[in-house]
Amino acid sequence: MNTPGSATPNNAPRGSVACVGLGMTLGSHLTPLARSYIEKSDVVFAGLSDGIVELWLQRMHTDVRSLQPYYKEGKSRMKTYRQWVELMMAEVRAGKRVCGVFYGHPGIFAWSPHKVIEVARAEGYEAHMEPGISAEDCLYADLGIDPGRFGCQHFEASQLLFYERRIDPSGYLVLWQVGLVGDRSLGRRETGPAYRQVLVDLLSQDYPLDHEVIIYRGATLPIEKPRVRRVALRDLPHAPLTAEETVVLPPAVALKLNVAMRERLEALDKLERTNTVV
């Protein structure tokens, strides 16, 4: 991989694209390598929803172009995301070093960074994704969750309704974009209690209605603290909820021993000990 701003092997002017993550908390999570991509690019596209963050980004680069104006009420977000890709690729094809800047990790719940990298590579351009601290990373730290202890499932909330998925209530269940659950148009900014009730009805097949649900949002400014609320599952439909908040269901049942697998592993251990003695 070439370093940010390096020339292609034949030294000819050549476009490139790098998608980097700012992390979640302004100024605290940006990695040195992500900063280098921003500073050494010819043009920066900002997929950010906060004007304060864009102003901060402009301190690192003189040509920062906001992608937010392409959102429109009632317009499919997928149409907007495709426009973002075309905007970035137009500059890449013009021979410029392009940097797309996104919240958190640029590859998590972000369609455009993956797509622009796919398109750029298919056309022979250099393309790179630089990871960042994601909302998931902050969630683990702020809620004190170790995903390796009981296991952890992650679903986009609408996907959980649209498809037949298997939930394991012995591990943590993390649901993203619950505030938009059930939206099939990709054009709404929120759905309402009736849509969340459908989600609760599904979850109640694996969880009791009095099971604790955690509503979480990480801090995005250094002066903020994470927002953590706890409600019963039955109360989730009427709890105030934004698209940025994440819903976590802690384990509802204990892990169950798999006796057959344990016996099989014990037999292997016994065989290994026997072979070692021989």
N, C-alpha and C positions, 0 to 999 in steps of 0.2 A: 504494500500500500504506500502511495506517495504521501509525504507529509503535507499539511495544509499549505497551499500556495506553490507547491513544487511543480515544475514543468513536466510535460509528458516526455517519453523517451526521445522523440525526435525534435523536441524543443519548439514545436509548432504551437501557435495559440490554440488552446483547446478548452472547451467548456467542461465544467465539472459541477457536481452538487454534493453537498454534505448536509445532512439533517441532524441537528444537535438538540439536546435537551437542556433547558434552563434549570431543571430541578423544580421543586415545588415552592420553596421559600425564597423570595427575591433576594439576590445577592449572596445567599448562603450556600447554595447547592451547585453553582456553576463550576465545572471542572476546568483546570488550566487548558486542556486540549480543546474542549468545546469553545472556550474563549478565543483560542488561537484560530479556530475555523471561522469564527465570527469576524475577528479583526482582519484576517487576511483575505477575506472574500471580496469580490467586486460589488456584489449586491446582496442584501439580507432581506429575506421575506419573513415576516413575523406572524405566526399563527397564534396570537395571544389576544385574550379578551379584556385585558386591563390596560388602560391608557398609561397608568403609572409605570407599568413594566415596560411598555414600549418606549417611554421617555428615558428610562434607565438604559435600555438597549441602545438608544441613539447616542449615548455617551461613548459607546464602543465603536460605532460605525456611522458614517455620514449619510449612507443611502439605505435606510430601513424602510421597507414598504409593508404596510399593514395589510393583512389578508381579511380582516374583519368586515370591511365594507361589502364583501361578496355574500355575506349572510343576508337574507331577506325573510321577513315574516311570511310563512306559508310556503317558502321555497324549499325544495328537498335539499337536505344537507349534502347528499351525495353529489348533486349537481354543483354545489359550491366547492366541494372537495376536488372534483374533476377540474374546475376552473383554476384552483390553486396549482394543481399539477401542471396545467398548460402554461400558466404564468411563469412558473419556475423553469420549465423546459424551454420556453422561448428565449430566456436569457442564457441558458446552457448552450443552446444551439447557436447563439450569437457569439459563443466563445468565451463567456464570462464564468468566473468562479462564483457559484451561487451557494448561499447558506440559508437553509430553512430552519427557523428557530421555533421550538414548540415547548409547551409546559412539560414538566416532569421528564419522562423518558419518551423520546420522539416515536418510539415504536409501540407504545401501549395506548390503546383506544385512540389511535390516530391513523386513519386510512391513507391520507395524502403522502406522508413521508415514505411509507412502504412502496406506494405506487410510483412516485417520482423516481425513486431509486431503481425500481424495476424497469421503468421506461428508459431511463438514462443508460443503464447497463445494456439493455437490448439494442440501443442505438450506438453503442461503443464508447460511451462517455464514462469517465471515472465517477463513481458514486459511493458514498460512505454514510453510515449511520453511527453517530456517536452517542452512547447511552447517557442517561441522566438519572438522578434520583427521582423515583416515581411516587405517585400517591400510594401505591402498594407498599413501598419501602417505608414511607412515613407511617402508614397504618400499623405495620408490625411494631414499629418503635413506640408509637403513641399509645397503642392499646396493649402493649406487652405480650404480643402473640409470637410464638415460635412455630412457624408452619411445619417444622419437623417433629413436633411433639405428638400431635393428633392427626396431622394432615390438613390440607386446606384446598377447598374447591373454589374456583372463581368462575362466575358466569355473568355475562351481560344480562340484565334482568329480563328484557324482552325475549332474548334468545331462549331463556328458560321456559317461557310460555309458548313460543312458536314451534319448538321442537321437543321431542321426547328425550329428556335427559335423566340420568340416574343420580339422585342426591344421596350422599352418605352422611347421615346425621351424627355419626360418631366423630367427625372432624369439623373444622370451621367451614362455614359457608359464607363467601363474600359475594355480594351482589352489587353490580355497578349500574349506574344510571337508572336507579329505581324511580326517580322523579319523572322519567320518560317511559316507564314500562308500558308496553302494549301499543306504542306508537308505530304504526305500519307505514306512515307517510314520509317519515324522516324530515317532516317540515314543522313539527310542533316543538315548542320550547318546554312544555310540560304536559303531563296528563293528570288526571284527578283521582280522587278517592275511589271511584268505582273501578278504575283500572288497577289500582293497588289492591283492591279487594280480591280481584281475580288472582293476583299473585299470592295473597294470603291464603286463599282457598287451596291453591296448589301446595303451598308450603305446609299447610295444616295436615297434609297426608303423611308428613314425616316428623312434624314438630307439634307439641301441644300449643294451644292458643295462648297460654300464659307464659310461654317460653320467652326469655329475654332477647330482645333485638337491640343491637347497638347501631345508632346512626352517627356516622363519622365524617368529618371534613378536616383535612390537614390545614395547617397555617400556610398562607401564601405571602404574608408580609412579616418581617422580623418582629414587629410590635404585636402581632397576633398570637393567640394560643390555639391549639387544636380544639375543634368543637366536637364534644362527645355527649350524646343523649342516649338514654336507655328507656325503651318502652316495651310493653308486652306485644307479642306478635299480633294479637287481635286489634291493637290500637294503631298499627302501622298505617292503615289506609287514611286515617285522619290526622296523622302527625305531619306538621309542616316539613316539606322536603323539596330540595332543589336538585337539579340534574347533577350538580357537582358533589353531592353527598353520597356516601357509600354505606350500604347496610350490611352488617355482619351478624350472623347467627352463630353463637358459640355451640360446641357439641351438646347434643341433647341426650345421647346415650353413651354408655361406656364401650370401649373397644372390646370386641368379642374374639376370643382366642380361636385360631384356625388349627384345630387339633390335628387334622390330617397332615397339614404342612409341617407342623412342629415334629411330628413323628418321622416324617420323611427326612427332615434336616438332622434329627438325632441319629437316624440310621447312617447318614452320610458322615457325621462326626465320628461315629463308632468305626466306620470303615476306614477313615483317615487315620485314626489312632492305631488301628490294627496294622495298616500298611507301614506306619512309621516305626512300629516295634519290629516288624520283619526287616 
